[in-house]
Structures are given as structure tokens and as C-alpha cells.
Amino acid sequence: MKYYLYILNNREKDYVYIGSTKNLERRLAERNAGSSKSTKAYRPLKLVYFEEYQTLKEVRGREVEIKSWKSRKFLKENLGLDI
């Protein structure tokens, strides 16, 4: 089974969300449908980045690593994102 780390963005509302999932398409649809309190107010969200992993342990480790950066500048420099 594959796992995905993903980054969502809403430029107009200056919002970045980092998460992980088994089903990237379903998760993006759920986030944009407003089914999650943490992202509901920031819709519409655009998928700006993702990485694929083979294990839950790998994807969660990477998610923790990226969230620890806590800086858009760091995301831009390390992942090449324009957010």
C-alpha cells in the first residue's frame, strides 16, 4: 500500500496545510468539501506538493520533519514551493 505526504495551500487566505493519507484524491476532496474543521475555513485548497511512501512509519516521519520546519521560507528553499 502507498502512503502520501501532501501540502495544501490557499494563497488568498495565506494558509498552508501539511498532512498524510493513503488516498490522496479522496483526502483532497474531503478537505475541499469542508469535512474537516481544521481546513474548512480555508477552502478552496490546492494541492501544491506531495511525496509517496511505502510505509506509514516513513510518511509520518516525513510529515513530522516538514512540520518541524515551521516556515514558509524553509518550505520554499527545501521543497521549491511557491507558496
PDB file of N, CA, C and O in Angstrom, chain B, residues numbered from 101:
ATOM      1  N   MET B 101       0.836  -1.180   0.000  1.00  0.00           N
ATOM      2  CA  MET B 101       0.000   0.000   0.000  1.00  0.00           C
ATOM      3  C   MET B 101       0.886   1.250   0.000  1.00  0.00           C
ATOM      4  O   MET B 101       1.955   1.272   0.610  1.00  0.00           O
ATOM      5  N   LYS B 102       0.421   2.278  -0.691  1.00  0.00           N
ATOM      6  CA  LYS B 102       1.165   3.528  -0.755  1.00  0.00           C
ATOM      7  C   LYS B 102       0.571   4.542   0.219  1.00  0.00           C
ATOM      8  O   LYS B 102      -0.625   4.535   0.508  1.00  0.00           O
ATOM      9  N   TYR B 103       1.436   5.399   0.706  1.00  0.00           N
ATOM     10  CA  TYR B 103       1.043   6.492   1.589  1.00  0.00           C
ATOM     11  C   TYR B 103       1.588   7.788   1.001  1.00  0.00           C
ATOM     12  O   TYR B 103       2.623   7.799   0.334  1.00  0.00           O
ATOM     13  N   TYR B 104       0.879   8.870   1.258  1.00  0.00           N
ATOM     14  CA  TYR B 104       1.259  10.147   0.684  1.00  0.00           C
ATOM     15  C   TYR B 104       1.382  11.235   1.747  1.00  0.00           C
ATOM     16  O   TYR B 104       0.537  11.366   2.632  1.00  0.00           O
ATOM     17  N   LEU B 105       2.438  11.996   1.635  1.00  0.00           N
ATOM     18  CA  LEU B 105       2.578  13.243   2.367  1.00  0.00           C
ATOM     19  C   LEU B 105       2.078  14.306   1.393  1.00  0.00           C
ATOM     20  O   LEU B 105       2.408  14.255   0.208  1.00  0.00           O
ATOM     21  N   TYR B 106       1.287  15.268   1.870  1.00  0.00           N
ATOM     22  CA  TYR B 106       0.786  16.289   0.956  1.00  0.00           C
ATOM     23  C   TYR B 106       0.807  17.666   1.608  1.00  0.00           C
ATOM     24  O   TYR B 106       0.762  17.806   2.830  1.00  0.00           O
ATOM     25  N   ILE B 107       0.878  18.675   0.746  1.00  0.00           N
ATOM     26  CA  ILE B 107       0.819  20.056   1.205  1.00  0.00           C
ATOM     27  C   ILE B 107      -0.263  20.755   0.402  1.00  0.00           C
ATOM     28  O   ILE B 107      -0.255  20.740  -0.829  1.00  0.00           O
ATOM     29  N   LEU B 108      -1.201  21.372   1.127  1.00  0.00           N
ATOM     30  CA  LEU B 108      -2.287  22.132   0.521  1.00  0.00           C
ATOM     31  C   LEU B 108      -2.064  23.604   0.792  1.00  0.00           C
ATOM     32  O   LEU B 108      -1.441  23.978   1.786  1.00  0.00           O
ATOM     33  N   ASN B 109      -2.578  24.438  -0.100  1.00  0.00           N
ATOM     34  CA  ASN B 109      -2.366  25.869   0.034  1.00  0.00           C
ATOM     35  C   ASN B 109      -3.590  26.637  -0.440  1.00  0.00           C
ATOM     36  O   ASN B 109      -4.263  26.237  -1.389  1.00  0.00           O
ATOM     37  N   ASN B 110      -3.865  27.743   0.236  1.00  0.00           N
ATOM     38  CA  ASN B 110      -4.814  28.742  -0.235  1.00  0.00           C
ATOM     39  C   ASN B 110      -4.078  30.062  -0.137  1.00  0.00           C
ATOM     40  O   ASN B 110      -3.935  30.621   0.951  1.00  0.00           O
ATOM     41  N   ARG B 111      -3.614  30.560  -1.265  1.00  0.00           N
ATOM     42  CA  ARG B 111      -2.814  31.794  -1.279  1.00  0.00           C
ATOM     43  C   ARG B 111      -3.611  32.999  -0.804  1.00  0.00           C
ATOM     44  O   ARG B 111      -3.095  33.834  -0.061  1.00  0.00           O
ATOM     45  N   GLU B 112      -4.863  33.092  -1.229  1.00  0.00           N
ATOM     46  CA  GLU B 112      -5.681  34.256  -0.871  1.00  0.00           C
ATOM     47  C   GLU B 112      -5.861  34.381   0.642  1.00  0.00           C
ATOM     48  O   GLU B 112      -5.918  35.488   1.177  1.00  0.00           O
ATOM     49  N   LYS B 113      -5.949  33.259   1.314  1.00  0.00           N
ATOM     50  CA  LYS B 113      -6.145  33.264   2.767  1.00  0.00           C
ATOM     51  C   LYS B 113      -4.849  33.009   3.521  1.00  0.00           C
ATOM     52  O   LYS B 113      -4.859  32.848   4.742  1.00  0.00           O
ATOM     53  N   ASP B 114      -3.726  32.972   2.792  1.00  0.00           N
ATOM     54  CA  ASP B 114      -2.407  32.803   3.387  1.00  0.00           C
ATOM     55  C   ASP B 114      -2.351  31.578   4.306  1.00  0.00           C
ATOM     56  O   ASP B 114      -1.979  31.683   5.475  1.00  0.00           O
ATOM     57  N   TYR B 115      -2.726  30.420   3.762  1.00  0.00           N
ATOM     58  CA  TYR B 115      -2.841  29.199   4.558  1.00  0.00           C
ATOM     59  C   TYR B 115      -2.094  28.046   3.898  1.00  0.00           C
ATOM     60  O   TYR B 115      -2.185  27.843   2.687  1.00  0.00           O
ATOM     61  N   VAL B 116      -1.358  27.298   4.711  1.00  0.00           N
ATOM     62  CA  VAL B 116      -0.653  26.093   4.266  1.00  0.00           C
ATOM     63  C   VAL B 116      -1.016  24.968   5.224  1.00  0.00           C
ATOM     64  O   VAL B 116      -0.988  25.148   6.441  1.00  0.00           O
ATOM     65  N   TYR B 117      -1.358  23.803   4.671  1.00  0.00           N
ATOM     66  CA  TYR B 117      -1.684  22.634   5.481  1.00  0.00           C
ATOM     67  C   TYR B 117      -0.812  21.468   5.040  1.00  0.00           C
ATOM     68  O   TYR B 117      -0.662  21.216   3.845  1.00  0.00           O
ATOM     69  N   ILE B 118      -0.236  20.756   6.006  1.00  0.00           N
ATOM     70  CA  ILE B 118       0.611  19.590   5.744  1.00  0.00           C
ATOM     71  C   ILE B 118      -0.040  18.379   6.387  1.00  0.00           C
ATOM     72  O   ILE B 118      -0.397  18.415   7.565  1.00  0.00           O
ATOM     73  N   GLY B 119      -0.199  17.302   5.617  1.00  0.00           N
ATOM     74  CA  GLY B 119      -0.824  16.102   6.156  1.00  0.00           C
ATOM     75  C   GLY B 119      -0.347  14.855   5.447  1.00  0.00           C
ATOM     76  O   GLY B 119       0.519  14.912   4.574  1.00  0.00           O
ATOM     77  N   SER B 120      -0.925  13.715   5.835  1.00  0.00           N
ATOM     78  CA  SER B 120      -0.597  12.446   5.194  1.00  0.00           C
ATOM     79  C   SER B 120      -1.872  11.615   5.059  1.00  0.00           C
ATOM     80  O   SER B 120      -2.823  11.790   5.821  1.00  0.00           O
ATOM     81  N   THR B 121      -1.878  10.709   4.078  1.00  0.00           N
ATOM     82  CA  THR B 121      -3.068   9.911   3.792  1.00  0.00           C
ATOM     83  C   THR B 121      -2.709   8.691   2.953  1.00  0.00           C
ATOM     84  O   THR B 121      -1.616   8.610   2.394  1.00  0.00           O
ATOM     85  N   LYS B 122      -3.638   7.747   2.871  1.00  0.00           N
ATOM     86  CA  LYS B 122      -3.498   6.598   1.976  1.00  0.00           C
ATOM     87  C   LYS B 122      -4.097   6.901   0.607  1.00  0.00           C
ATOM     88  O   LYS B 122      -3.677   6.328  -0.398  1.00  0.00           O
ATOM     89  N   ASN B 123      -5.082   7.806   0.568  1.00  0.00           N
ATOM     90  CA  ASN B 123      -5.787   8.101  -0.676  1.00  0.00           C
ATOM     91  C   ASN B 123      -5.779   9.612  -0.900  1.00  0.00           C
ATOM     92  O   ASN B 123      -6.585  10.338  -0.318  1.00  0.00           O
ATOM     93  N   LEU B 124      -4.885  10.067  -1.728  1.00  0.00           N
ATOM     94  CA  LEU B 124      -4.660  11.498  -1.932  1.00  0.00           C
ATOM     95  C   LEU B 124      -5.871  12.195  -2.560  1.00  0.00           C
ATOM     96  O   LEU B 124      -6.269  13.267  -2.103  1.00  0.00           O
ATOM     97  N   GLU B 125      -6.452  11.607  -3.587  1.00  0.00           N
ATOM     98  CA  GLU B 125      -7.608  12.219  -4.254  1.00  0.00           C
ATOM     99  C   GLU B 125      -8.795  12.357  -3.305  1.00  0.00           C
ATOM    100  O   GLU B 125      -9.441  13.403  -3.251  1.00  0.00           O
ATOM    101  N   ARG B 126      -9.075  11.283  -2.555  1.00  0.00           N
ATOM    102  CA  ARG B 126     -10.190  11.317  -1.607  1.00  0.00           C
ATOM    103  C   ARG B 126      -9.953  12.368  -0.529  1.00  0.00           C
ATOM    104  O   ARG B 126     -10.866  13.109  -0.162  1.00  0.00           O
ATOM    105  N   ARG B 127      -8.738  12.427  -0.031  1.00  0.00           N
ATOM    106  CA  ARG B 127      -8.426  13.365   1.058  1.00  0.00           C
ATOM    107  C   ARG B 127      -8.559  14.815   0.602  1.00  0.00           C
ATOM    108  O   ARG B 127      -9.087  15.648   1.340  1.00  0.00           O
ATOM    109  N   LEU B 128      -8.088  15.125  -0.596  1.00  0.00           N
ATOM    110  CA  LEU B 128      -8.224  16.475  -1.124  1.00  0.00           C
ATOM    111  C   LEU B 128      -9.700  16.833  -1.289  1.00  0.00           C
ATOM    112  O   LEU B 128     -10.114  17.944  -0.960  1.00  0.00           O
ATOM    113  N   ALA B 129     -10.484  15.896  -1.796  1.00  0.00           N
ATOM    114  CA  ALA B 129     -11.924  16.126  -1.956  1.00  0.00           C
ATOM    115  C   ALA B 129     -12.588  16.355  -0.598  1.00  0.00           C
ATOM    116  O   ALA B 129     -13.437  17.238  -0.475  1.00  0.00           O
ATOM    117  N   GLU B 130     -12.224  15.585   0.411  1.00  0.00           N
ATOM    118  CA  GLU B 130     -12.776  15.766   1.759  1.00  0.00           C
ATOM    119  C   GLU B 130     -12.428  17.136   2.320  1.00  0.00           C
ATOM    120  O   GLU B 130     -13.284  17.819   2.882  1.00  0.00           O
ATOM    121  N   ARG B 131     -11.176  17.537   2.167  1.00  0.00           N
ATOM    122  CA  ARG B 131     -10.750  18.845   2.679  1.00  0.00           C
ATOM    123  C   ARG B 131     -11.522  19.973   2.001  1.00  0.00           C
ATOM    124  O   ARG B 131     -11.930  20.929   2.660  1.00  0.00           O
ATOM    125  N   ASN B 132     -11.724  19.866   0.691  1.00  0.00           N
ATOM    126  CA  ASN B 132     -12.432  20.921  -0.028  1.00  0.00           C
ATOM    127  C   ASN B 132     -13.947  20.854   0.148  1.00  0.00           C
ATOM    128  O   ASN B 132     -14.648  21.822  -0.146  1.00  0.00           O
ATOM    129  N   ALA B 133     -14.447  19.732   0.621  1.00  0.00           N
ATOM    130  CA  ALA B 133     -15.882  19.609   0.901  1.00  0.00           C
ATOM    131  C   ALA B 133     -16.226  20.194   2.276  1.00  0.00           C
ATOM    132  O   ALA B 133     -17.401  20.371   2.599  1.00  0.00           O
ATOM    133  N   GLY B 134     -15.214  20.491   3.076  1.00  0.00           N
ATOM    134  CA  GLY B 134     -15.440  21.079   4.387  1.00  0.00           C
ATOM    135  C   GLY B 134     -15.668  20.067   5.487  1.00  0.00           C
ATOM    136  O   GLY B 134     -16.216  20.408   6.535  1.00  0.00           O
ATOM    137  N   SER B 135     -15.254  18.821   5.269  1.00  0.00           N
ATOM    138  CA  SER B 135     -15.492  17.780   6.272  1.00  0.00           C
ATOM    139  C   SER B 135     -14.512  17.825   7.441  1.00  0.00           C
ATOM    140  O   SER B 135     -14.658  17.075   8.406  1.00  0.00           O
ATOM    141  N   SER B 136     -13.521  18.698   7.355  1.00  0.00           N
ATOM    142  CA  SER B 136     -12.544  18.816   8.430  1.00  0.00           C
ATOM    143  C   SER B 136     -12.578  20.230   9.010  1.00  0.00           C
ATOM    144  O   SER B 136     -12.457  21.212   8.277  1.00  0.00           O
ATOM    145  N   LYS B 137     -12.741  20.324  10.315  1.00  0.00           N
ATOM    146  CA  LYS B 137     -12.801  21.630  10.975  1.00  0.00           C
ATOM    147  C   LYS B 137     -11.513  22.434  10.780  1.00  0.00           C
ATOM    148  O   LYS B 137     -11.550  23.660  10.674  1.00  0.00           O
ATOM    149  N   SER B 138     -10.376  21.737  10.732  1.00  0.00           N
ATOM    150  CA  SER B 138      -9.095  22.450  10.661  1.00  0.00           C
ATOM    151  C   SER B 138      -8.875  23.157   9.328  1.00  0.00           C
ATOM    152  O   SER B 138      -8.089  24.103   9.264  1.00  0.00           O
ATOM    153  N   THR B 139      -9.540  22.731   8.274  1.00  0.00           N
ATOM    154  CA  THR B 139      -9.323  23.349   6.964  1.00  0.00           C
ATOM    155  C   THR B 139     -10.579  23.967   6.359  1.00  0.00           C
ATOM    156  O   THR B 139     -10.499  24.620   5.319  1.00  0.00           O
ATOM    157  N   LYS B 140     -11.711  23.778   6.977  1.00  0.00           N
ATOM    158  CA  LYS B 140     -12.988  24.229   6.408  1.00  0.00           C
ATOM    159  C   LYS B 140     -12.986  25.721   6.055  1.00  0.00           C
ATOM    160  O   LYS B 140     -13.468  26.100   4.987  1.00  0.00           O
ATOM    161  N   ALA B 141     -12.463  26.547   6.917  1.00  0.00           N
ATOM    162  CA  ALA B 141     -12.485  27.999   6.704  1.00  0.00           C
ATOM    163  C   ALA B 141     -11.504  28.460   5.628  1.00  0.00           C
ATOM    164  O   ALA B 141     -11.538  29.620   5.218  1.00  0.00           O
ATOM    165  N   TYR B 142     -10.639  27.573   5.171  1.00  0.00           N
ATOM    166  CA  TYR B 142      -9.591  27.967   4.237  1.00  0.00           C
ATOM    167  C   TYR B 142      -9.809  27.436   2.820  1.00  0.00           C
ATOM    168  O   TYR B 142      -8.903  27.481   1.987  1.00  0.00           O
ATOM    169  N   ARG B 143     -10.993  26.942   2.558  1.00  0.00           N
ATOM    170  CA  ARG B 143     -11.305  26.432   1.223  1.00  0.00           C
ATOM    171  C   ARG B 143     -11.425  27.573   0.232  1.00  0.00           C
ATOM    172  O   ARG B 143     -11.788  28.679   0.632  1.00  0.00           O
ATOM    173  N   PRO B 144     -11.139  27.356  -1.038  1.00  0.00           N
ATOM    174  CA  PRO B 144     -10.670  26.112  -1.653  1.00  0.00           C
ATOM    175  C   PRO B 144      -9.168  25.920  -1.454  1.00  0.00           C
ATOM    176  O   PRO B 144      -8.389  26.873  -1.440  1.00  0.00           O
ATOM    177  N   LEU B 145      -8.803  24.683  -1.305  1.00  0.00           N
ATOM    178  CA  LEU B 145      -7.398  24.322  -1.119  1.00  0.00           C
ATOM    179  C   LEU B 145      -6.863  23.681  -2.383  1.00  0.00           C
ATOM    180  O   LEU B 145      -7.553  22.918  -3.059  1.00  0.00           O
ATOM    181  N   LYS B 146      -5.621  24.007  -2.686  1.00  0.00           N
ATOM    182  CA  LYS B 146      -4.972  23.477  -3.875  1.00  0.00           C
ATOM    183  C   LYS B 146      -3.815  22.585  -3.443  1.00  0.00           C
ATOM    184  O   LYS B 146      -3.031  22.953  -2.568  1.00  0.00           O
ATOM    185  N   LEU B 147      -3.714  21.420  -4.058  1.00  0.00           N
ATOM    186  CA  LEU B 147      -2.582  20.537  -3.804  1.00  0.00           C
ATOM    187  C   LEU B 147      -1.358  21.143  -4.477  1.00  0.00           C
ATOM    188  O   LEU B 147      -1.331  21.297  -5.698  1.00  0.00           O
ATOM    189  N   VAL B 148      -0.343  21.489  -3.684  1.00  0.00           N
ATOM    190  CA  VAL B 148       0.854  22.113  -4.242  1.00  0.00           C
ATOM    191  C   VAL B 148       2.079  21.202  -4.197  1.00  0.00           C
ATOM    192  O   VAL B 148       3.097  21.491  -4.827  1.00  0.00           O
ATOM    193  N   TYR B 149       1.974  20.088  -3.441  1.00  0.00           N
ATOM    194  CA  TYR B 149       3.138  19.207  -3.308  1.00  0.00           C
ATOM    195  C   TYR B 149       2.702  17.879  -2.711  1.00  0.00           C
ATOM    196  O   TYR B 149       1.809  17.830  -1.866  1.00  0.00           O
ATOM    197  N   PHE B 150       3.345  16.794  -3.161  1.00  0.00           N
ATOM    198  CA  PHE B 150       3.146  15.511  -2.497  1.00  0.00           C
ATOM    199  C   PHE B 150       4.360  14.622  -2.695  1.00  0.00           C
ATOM    200  O   PHE B 150       5.131  14.790  -3.639  1.00  0.00           O
ATOM    201  N   GLU B 151       4.512  13.676  -1.784  1.00  0.00           N
ATOM    202  CA  GLU B 151       5.563  12.660  -1.848  1.00  0.00           C
ATOM    203  C   GLU B 151       4.913  11.311  -1.558  1.00  0.00           C
ATOM    204  O   GLU B 151       3.948  11.233  -0.798  1.00  0.00           O
ATOM    205  N   GLU B 152       5.437  10.258  -2.158  1.00  0.00           N
ATOM    206  CA  GLU B 152       4.884   8.918  -1.995  1.00  0.00           C
ATOM    207  C   GLU B 152       5.823   8.059  -1.139  1.00  0.00           C
ATOM    208  O   GLU B 152       7.043   8.112  -1.288  1.00  0.00           O
ATOM    209  N   TYR B 153       5.224   7.268  -0.242  1.00  0.00           N
ATOM    210  CA  TYR B 153       5.996   6.381   0.642  1.00  0.00           C
ATOM    211  C   TYR B 153       5.362   5.001   0.683  1.00  0.00           C
ATOM    212  O   TYR B 153       4.182   4.837   0.373  1.00  0.00           O
ATOM    213  N   GLN B 154       6.154   4.017   1.066  1.00  0.00           N
ATOM    214  CA  GLN B 154       5.679   2.637   1.122  1.00  0.00           C
ATOM    215  C   GLN B 154       5.111   2.245   2.484  1.00  0.00           C
ATOM    216  O   GLN B 154       4.316   1.310   2.576  1.00  0.00           O
ATOM    217  N   THR B 155       5.511   2.952   3.541  1.00  0.00           N
ATOM    218  CA  THR B 155       5.041   2.584   4.874  1.00  0.00           C
ATOM    219  C   THR B 155       4.481   3.791   5.617  1.00  0.00           C
ATOM    220  O   THR B 155       4.844   4.937   5.352  1.00  0.00           O
ATOM    221  N   LEU B 156       3.594   3.501   6.547  1.00  0.00           N
ATOM    222  CA  LEU B 156       3.019   4.549   7.384  1.00  0.00           C
ATOM    223  C   LEU B 156       4.109   5.205   8.230  1.00  0.00           C
ATOM    224  O   LEU B 156       4.091   6.419   8.435  1.00  0.00           O
ATOM    225  N   LYS B 157       5.042   4.417   8.715  1.00  0.00           N
ATOM    226  CA  LYS B 157       6.132   4.954   9.528  1.00  0.00           C
ATOM    227  C   LYS B 157       6.952   5.980   8.753  1.00  0.00           C
ATOM    228  O   LYS B 157       7.309   7.027   9.295  1.00  0.00           O
ATOM    229  N   GLU B 158       7.253   5.685   7.486  1.00  0.00           N
ATOM    230  CA  GLU B 158       8.037   6.613   6.657  1.00  0.00           C
ATOM    231  C   GLU B 158       7.291   7.927   6.439  1.00  0.00           C
ATOM    232  O   GLU B 158       7.863   9.003   6.615  1.00  0.00           O
ATOM    233  N   VAL B 159       6.029   7.844   6.059  1.00  0.00           N
ATOM    234  CA  VAL B 159       5.268   9.062   5.754  1.00  0.00           C
ATOM    235  C   VAL B 159       5.053   9.909   7.001  1.00  0.00           C
ATOM    236  O   VAL B 159       5.121  11.136   6.934  1.00  0.00           O
ATOM    237  N   ARG B 160       4.796   9.272   8.131  1.00  0.00           N
ATOM    238  CA  ARG B 160       4.602  10.034   9.369  1.00  0.00           C
ATOM    239  C   ARG B 160       5.894  10.696   9.812  1.00  0.00           C
ATOM    240  O   ARG B 160       5.878  11.822  10.311  1.00  0.00           O
ATOM    241  N   GLY B 161       7.011  10.009   9.634  1.00  0.00           N
ATOM    242  CA  GLY B 161       8.305  10.606   9.962  1.00  0.00           C
ATOM    243  C   GLY B 161       8.591  11.833   9.116  1.00  0.00           C
ATOM    244  O   GLY B 161       9.080  12.845   9.618  1.00  0.00           O
ATOM    245  N   ARG B 162       8.284  11.741   7.833  1.00  0.00           N
ATOM    246  CA  ARG B 162       8.497  12.878   6.936  1.00  0.00           C
ATOM    247  C   ARG B 162       7.544  14.022   7.268  1.00  0.00           C
ATOM    248  O   ARG B 162       7.931  15.189   7.209  1.00  0.00           O
ATOM    249  N   GLU B 163       6.310  13.697   7.613  1.00  0.00           N
ATOM    250  CA  GLU B 163       5.339  14.720   7.999  1.00  0.00           C
ATOM    251  C   GLU B 163       5.831  15.494   9.222  1.00  0.00           C
ATOM    252  O   GLU B 163       5.761  16.722   9.250  1.00  0.00           O
ATOM    253  N   VAL B 164       6.320  14.790  10.213  1.00  0.00           N
ATOM    254  CA  VAL B 164       6.860  15.429  11.418  1.00  0.00           C
ATOM    255  C   VAL B 164       8.055  16.307  11.061  1.00  0.00           C
ATOM    256  O   VAL B 164       8.191  17.418  11.574  1.00  0.00           O
ATOM    257  N   GLU B 165       8.918  15.806  10.182  1.00  0.00           N
ATOM    258  CA  GLU B 165      10.085  16.579   9.774  1.00  0.00           C
ATOM    259  C   GLU B 165       9.675  17.895   9.113  1.00  0.00           C
ATOM    260  O   GLU B 165      10.176  18.958   9.483  1.00  0.00           O
ATOM    261  N   ILE B 166       8.780  17.829   8.151  1.00  0.00           N
ATOM    262  CA  ILE B 166       8.370  19.037   7.433  1.00  0.00           C
ATOM    263  C   ILE B 166       7.636  20.001   8.356  1.00  0.00           C
ATOM    264  O   ILE B 166       7.858  21.210   8.290  1.00  0.00           O
ATOM    265  N   LYS B 167       6.766  19.482   9.211  1.00  0.00           N
ATOM    266  CA  LYS B 167       6.053  20.360  10.141  1.00  0.00           C
ATOM    267  C   LYS B 167       7.005  21.035  11.119  1.00  0.00           C
ATOM    268  O   LYS B 167       6.720  22.131  11.602  1.00  0.00           O
ATOM    269  N   SER B 168       8.118  20.400  11.413  1.00  0.00           N
ATOM    270  CA  SER B 168       9.079  20.989  12.349  1.00  0.00           C
ATOM    271  C   SER B 168       9.790  22.199  11.748  1.00  0.00           C
ATOM    272  O   SER B 168      10.341  23.016  12.486  1.00  0.00           O
ATOM    273  N   TRP B 169       9.787  22.325  10.437  1.00  0.00           N
ATOM    274  CA  TRP B 169      10.430  23.464   9.796  1.00  0.00           C
ATOM    275  C   TRP B 169       9.711  24.764  10.121  1.00  0.00           C
ATOM    276  O   TRP B 169      10.357  25.801  10.275  1.00  0.00           O
ATOM    277  N   LYS B 170       8.381  24.729  10.230  1.00  0.00           N
ATOM    278  CA  LYS B 170       7.546  25.855  10.678  1.00  0.00           C
ATOM    279  C   LYS B 170       7.811  27.159   9.941  1.00  0.00           C
ATOM    280  O   LYS B 170       7.669  28.235  10.522  1.00  0.00           O
ATOM    281  N   SER B 171       8.184  27.080   8.701  1.00  0.00           N
ATOM    282  CA  SER B 171       8.499  28.306   7.996  1.00  0.00           C
ATOM    283  C   SER B 171       8.216  28.148   6.506  1.00  0.00           C
ATOM    284  O   SER B 171       8.665  27.191   5.875  1.00  0.00           O
ATOM    285  N   ARG B 172       7.474  29.090   5.957  1.00  0.00           N
ATOM    286  CA  ARG B 172       7.230  29.065   4.515  1.00  0.00           C
ATOM    287  C   ARG B 172       8.546  29.220   3.756  1.00  0.00           C
ATOM    288  O   ARG B 172       8.740  28.611   2.704  1.00  0.00           O
ATOM    289  N   LYS B 173       9.438  30.033   4.294  1.00  0.00           N
ATOM    290  CA  LYS B 173      10.731  30.228   3.651  1.00  0.00           C
ATOM    291  C   LYS B 173      11.470  28.897   3.559  1.00  0.00           C
ATOM    292  O   LYS B 173      12.060  28.583   2.525  1.00  0.00           O
ATOM    293  N   PHE B 174      11.440  28.128   4.622  1.00  0.00           N
ATOM    294  CA  PHE B 174      12.101  26.831   4.642  1.00  0.00           C
ATOM    295  C   PHE B 174      11.440  25.877   3.654  1.00  0.00           C
ATOM    296  O   PHE B 174      12.132  25.122   2.971  1.00  0.00           O
ATOM    297  N   LEU B 175      10.099  25.900   3.566  1.00  0.00           N
ATOM    298  CA  LEU B 175       9.389  25.070   2.595  1.00  0.00           C
ATOM    299  C   LEU B 175       9.773  25.457   1.175  1.00  0.00           C
ATOM    300  O   LEU B 175       9.956  24.597   0.313  1.00  0.00           O
ATOM    301  N   LYS B 176       9.892  26.756   0.942  1.00  0.00           N
ATOM    302  CA  LYS B 176      10.286  27.235  -0.389  1.00  0.00           C
ATOM    303  C   LYS B 176      11.694  26.797  -0.737  1.00  0.00           C
ATOM    304  O   LYS B 176      11.952  26.345  -1.853  1.00  0.00           O
ATOM    305  N   GLU B 177      12.605  26.929   0.213  1.00  0.00           N
ATOM    306  CA  GLU B 177      14.001  26.590  -0.039  1.00  0.00           C
ATOM    307  C   GLU B 177      14.237  25.082  -0.167  1.00  0.00           C
ATOM    308  O   GLU B 177      15.029  24.650  -1.005  1.00  0.00           O
ATOM    309  N   ASN B 178      13.559  24.284   0.653  1.00  0.00           N
ATOM    310  CA  ASN B 178      13.816  22.855   0.688  1.00  0.00           C
ATOM    311  C   ASN B 178      12.948  22.038  -0.264  1.00  0.00           C
ATOM    312  O   ASN B 178      13.357  20.964  -0.705  1.00  0.00           O
ATOM    313  N   LEU B 179      11.759  22.534  -0.583  1.00  0.00           N
ATOM    314  CA  LEU B 179      10.863  21.788  -1.454  1.00  0.00           C
ATOM    315  C   LEU B 179      10.597  22.523  -2.775  1.00  0.00           C
ATOM    316  O   LEU B 179       9.956  21.981  -3.675  1.00  0.00           O
ATOM    317  N   GLY B 180      11.090  23.743  -2.878  1.00  0.00           N
ATOM    318  CA  GLY B 180      10.896  24.506  -4.098  1.00  0.00           C
ATOM    319  C   GLY B 180       9.475  24.985  -4.315  1.00  0.00           C
ATOM    320  O   GLY B 180       9.057  25.203  -5.452  1.00  0.00           O
ATOM    321  N   LEU B 181       8.731  25.151  -3.232  1.00  0.00           N
ATOM    322  CA  LEU B 181       7.326  25.559  -3.348  1.00  0.00           C
ATOM    323  C   LEU B 181       7.192  27.067  -3.498  1.00  0.00           C
ATOM    324  O   LEU B 181       7.960  27.831  -2.913  1.00  0.00           O
ATOM    325  N   ASP B 182       6.228  27.480  -4.272  1.00  0.00           N
ATOM    326  CA  ASP B 182       5.913  28.889  -4.433  1.00  0.00           C
ATOM    327  C   ASP B 182       4.606  29.163  -3.687  1.00  0.00           C
ATOM    328  O   ASP B 182       3.536  29.259  -4.288  1.00  0.00           O
ATOM    329  N   ILE B 183       4.721  29.283  -2.369  1.00  0.00           N
ATOM    330  CA  ILE B 183       3.523  29.480  -1.529  1.00  0.00           C
ATOM    331  C   ILE B 183       3.654  30.741  -0.713  1.00  0.00           C
ATOM    332  O   ILE B 183       2.751  31.078   0.053  1.00  0.00           O
TER     333      ILE B 183
END
